[in-house]
Amino acid sequence: MTKQHYQPFPTQTPPELKGAPARVYPVAIIGGGPIGLAAAVDLAQHGVEVIVLDQNNTVSVGSRAICWAKRTLDIFDRLGVGERMVRKGVTWQTGRLFHAQQEVFNFDLLPDTDYKMPAFVNLQQYHVEQYLVDRAGDFPDLIDLRFNNTVTDHVTSDTGVSLQISTPEGDYSLQAEYVIACDGANSPTRKRMGLSFEGESFEERFLIADIEMEDDPFANADNAERWFWFKPPFHEGQSALLHKQPDNIYRIDLQLGADTNPEEESRHENVTPRIQQIMGDKSFQLDWVSVYRFRCARLAQFVHGRLLFAGDSAHVVSPFGARGGNGGTHDVDNLCWKLAAVIQGRAPASLLDSYEQERGHGADENIRHSARATRFMSPANDMERLFRDEILSLAADLPFARAWINSGRLSTPCSLIDMPLQTSDTSDTLADDSRCGLVAPDLPLDNGDWLLASLSRNSFTLLLVGVNQTSIIDSSNLLDALPVVTISLTEHAQRRYGRGAFLIRPDQHIAARWEGTDLNASLVRLAWDRALGLADKAHAA
Ligand SMILES: Cc1cc2nc3c(=O)[nH]c(=O)nc-3n(C[C@H](O)[C@H](O)[C@H](O)COP(=O)(O)OP(=O)(O)OC[C@H]3O[C@@H](n4cnc5c(N)ncnc54)[C@H](O)[C@@H]3O)c2cc1C
């Protein structure tokens, strides 16, 4: 059991079991893990009432996700928990890769400075879930968290989804216009629907040991880093990974091979000597031990009429690259504004198909990177092993070989360039970092605030960089519905955007952009319609 004290969440008798009249909820979420909780907060920020049903009554038990990437932190900041995560978490941006005893190379994940959020924060998943539960409490009229509520069955129709729910106090049913299945890697919803989860399973087993230790195992105690070893002297022939977490907890991940016995390997008396090999005579306590295997797989479709899948229920990857929880958070970011727009009648239901398209693309990217890293770590045959070992021995001296080394390509924002919701981009003077489809880059503002934090949390924003709003937009009723943020052309703004106007989606992706003098209200309207899935309207105009 971890150092974390798992305080049970309060539970209440559901109104349906107290004789309340039947009603239809706009959205029900199955699963209150990080993804279900994040989706609830996001929908509430968009003004959508949501009910979350979880079979347990605590945050997730045990040690799971710890690494949260910059883009995810930006999303969590939009959801109101990002600053808290950074305050509690361990910030890092340097990774070092060792082959045997030699450092082969190191990398800096955020060489450019002046972003609100760091490259990575390490923070136990149970803290993230607790922060999201706390944040949900800010929306008492919109979020109804129901713990100890297990969804046992569902029926979909053209108008909604009916759920069967079991609680310690009795069973009841509930209707929702839309349901998001965030019920994890073994998703009962997915299984009930008989959906196949296509992908690749890996035979290799890994040991996770979280240890509590006063001494810092990193050479430079001021800066936490990610250290990865191939064939370290302390773990013959395999790989190892070391991360720092808050509260003097360190995550050690050891490759065990395919033919190991998970029960034997998890015994503390067998784990302790393995850790002593790494930490020498430093004193430590085991906080959590587990042995796992993984697969890289996804649903062919995330959207099934009014039932949508997000997070691990939709796709799973290996932990190397930290793309599971991060990828699921990107699903939430992409889905919730669209679902809100559909429910509130601002967009057609077909807008949800773009969730499928955009996040399916994200899932493929995550699976590709994750599977490659796994194959590099555990070569499938002698040829692959020979190639891998040659690359490792060349990498210290020959930079070309380093590009082949793969210990997990860490989670990055997913590009939506050239996807249908974005207006095609013809500018050759605006910055590359602000191309349509990319996430809007953050930057510090003159007033001490940050750009991303200044954008609307629940609607599109028109960002004007170094251009005067009144001289280029001639339709005041457009601006009534579209928040405008105007910033000056500072050195950062010039480098990350350029002088121009940018239509930014609620998930902070750039939907359209125009050079300084190219803008008028009808172009903005057209791009906005396109981004809301009203492409027909956009074409007709
Ligand atoms: C060892 C390990 C290390 C990892 N490290 C990282 C990392 O560093 N970074 C990263 O981004 N990701 C990491 N991950 C992945 C990350 O933990 C998952 O991607 C994340 O938990 C997915 O969240 P989720 O909400 O989709 O699913 P889950 O966290 O699995 O939550 C599912 C929820 O659904 C509920 N539920 C299930 N069935 C029902 C039902 N019938 N009725 C009601 N409720 C139900 C469960 O109680 C649970 O609360 C790691 C995973 C592991 C195992």
The ligand as an SDF file (V2000), in Angstrom:
LIG
                    3D

 53 58  0  0  0  0  0  0  0  0999 V2000
    2.3410    1.4450  -14.0320 C   0  0  0  0  0  0  0  0  0  0  0  0
    1.6940    2.5230  -14.8230 C   0  0  0  0  0  0  0  0  0  0  0  0
    2.3540    3.7190  -15.0210 C   0  0  0  0  0  0  0  0  0  0  0  0
    1.7640    4.7320  -15.7770 C   0  0  0  0  0  0  0  0  0  0  0  0
    2.4380    5.9040  -15.9580 N   0  0  0  0  0  0  0  0  0  0  0  0
    1.8660    6.8770  -16.6660 C   0  0  0  0  0  0  0  0  0  0  0  0
    2.4930    8.1510  -16.7650 C   0  0  0  0  0  0  0  0  0  0  0  0
    3.5310    8.3970  -16.1730 O   0  0  0  0  0  0  0  0  0  0  0  0
    1.8680    9.1110  -17.5060 N   0  0  0  0  0  0  0  0  0  0  0  0
    0.6820    8.8760  -18.1340 C   0  0  0  0  0  0  0  0  0  0  0  0
    0.1730    9.7780  -18.8050 O   0  0  0  0  0  0  0  0  0  0  0  0
    0.0470    7.6910  -18.0120 N   0  0  0  0  0  0  0  0  0  0  0  0
    0.5990    6.7020  -17.2980 C   0  0  0  0  0  0  0  0  0  0  0  0
   -0.0730    5.5360  -17.0990 N   0  0  0  0  0  0  0  0  0  0  0  0
   -1.4110    5.3750  -17.7080 C   0  0  0  0  0  0  0  0  0  0  0  0
   -2.5210    5.9810  -16.8480 C   0  0  0  0  0  0  0  0  0  0  0  0
   -2.4800    5.4600  -15.5430 O   0  0  0  0  0  0  0  0  0  0  0  0
   -3.8590    5.6990  -17.4940 C   0  0  0  0  0  0  0  0  0  0  0  0
   -3.7810    6.0840  -18.8440 O   0  0  0  0  0  0  0  0  0  0  0  0
   -5.0090    6.4350  -16.8090 C   0  0  0  0  0  0  0  0  0  0  0  0
   -5.2960    5.9030  -15.5400 O   0  0  0  0  0  0  0  0  0  0  0  0
   -6.2860    6.3350  -17.6520 C   0  0  0  0  0  0  0  0  0  0  0  0
   -7.3080    6.9920  -16.9860 O   0  0  0  0  0  0  0  0  0  0  0  0
   -8.8290    6.5940  -17.2360 P   0  0  0  0  0  0  0  0  0  0  0  0
   -9.6140    7.5500  -16.4090 O   0  0  0  0  0  0  0  0  0  0  0  0
   -9.0770    6.4740  -18.6860 O   0  0  0  0  0  0  0  0  0  0  0  0
   -8.9750    5.1150  -16.6540 O   0  0  0  0  0  0  0  0  0  0  0  0
   -8.8140    4.6190  -15.1640 P   0  0  0  0  0  0  0  0  0  0  0  0
   -7.8240    5.4290  -14.4350 O   0  0  0  0  0  0  0  0  0  0  0  0
   -8.5810    3.1610  -15.2400 O   0  0  0  0  0  0  0  0  0  0  0  0
  -10.2340    4.8930  -14.5170 O   0  0  0  0  0  0  0  0  0  0  0  0
  -11.3580    4.1200  -14.8490 C   0  0  0  0  0  0  0  0  0  0  0  0
  -12.4250    4.3670  -13.8060 C   0  0  0  0  0  0  0  0  0  0  0  0
  -13.6070    3.6880  -14.2170 O   0  0  0  0  0  0  0  0  0  0  0  0
  -14.2180    3.1070  -13.0820 C   0  0  0  0  0  0  0  0  0  0  0  0
  -15.0680    2.0130  -13.5670 N   0  0  0  0  0  0  0  0  0  0  0  0
  -14.7040    0.9170  -14.2500 C   0  0  0  0  0  0  0  0  0  0  0  0
  -15.7900    0.1620  -14.5240 N   0  0  0  0  0  0  0  0  0  0  0  0
  -16.8650    0.8160  -14.0240 C   0  0  0  0  0  0  0  0  0  0  0  0
  -18.2650    0.5470  -14.0080 C   0  0  0  0  0  0  0  0  0  0  0  0
  -18.7810   -0.5420  -14.5500 N   0  0  0  0  0  0  0  0  0  0  0  0
  -19.0720    1.4260  -13.3980 N   0  0  0  0  0  0  0  0  0  0  0  0
  -18.5900    2.5530  -12.8360 C   0  0  0  0  0  0  0  0  0  0  0  0
  -17.2560    2.8470  -12.8120 N   0  0  0  0  0  0  0  0  0  0  0  0
  -16.4170    1.9970  -13.4140 C   0  0  0  0  0  0  0  0  0  0  0  0
  -13.0380    2.6660  -12.2210 C   0  0  0  0  0  0  0  0  0  0  0  0
  -13.4110    2.5390  -10.8730 O   0  0  0  0  0  0  0  0  0  0  0  0
  -12.0470    3.8060  -12.4420 C   0  0  0  0  0  0  0  0  0  0  0  0
  -12.2030    4.8250  -11.4710 O   0  0  0  0  0  0  0  0  0  0  0  0
    0.4880    4.5250  -16.3420 C   0  0  0  0  0  0  0  0  0  0  0  0
   -0.1890    3.3270  -16.1200 C   0  0  0  0  0  0  0  0  0  0  0  0
    0.3970    2.3350  -15.3660 C   0  0  0  0  0  0  0  0  0  0  0  0
   -0.3560    1.0600  -15.1160 C   0  0  0  0  0  0  0  0  0  0  0  0
  1  2  1  0
  2  3  1  0
  2 52  2  0
  3  4  2  0
  4  5  1  0
  4 50  1  0
  5  6  2  0
  6  7  1  0
  6 13  1  0
  7  8  2  0
  7  9  1  0
  9 10  1  0
 10 11  2  0
 10 12  1  0
 12 13  2  0
 13 14  1  0
 14 15  1  0
 14 50  1  0
 15 16  1  0
 16 17  1  0
 16 18  1  0
 18 19  1  0
 18 20  1  0
 20 21  1  0
 20 22  1  0
 22 23  1  0
 23 24  1  0
 24 25  2  0
 24 26  1  0
 24 27  1  0
 27 28  1  0
 28 29  2  0
 28 30  1  0
 28 31  1  0
 31 32  1  0
 32 33  1  0
 33 34  1  0
 33 48  1  0
 34 35  1  0
 35 36  1  0
 35 46  1  0
 36 37  1  0
 36 45  1  0
 37 38  2  0
 38 39  1  0
 39 40  1  0
 39 45  2  0
 40 41  1  0
 40 42  2  0
 42 43  1  0
 43 44  2  0
 44 45  1  0
 46 47  1  0
 46 48  1  0
 48 49  1  0
 50 51  2  0
 51 52  1  0
 52 53  1  0
M  END
$$$$
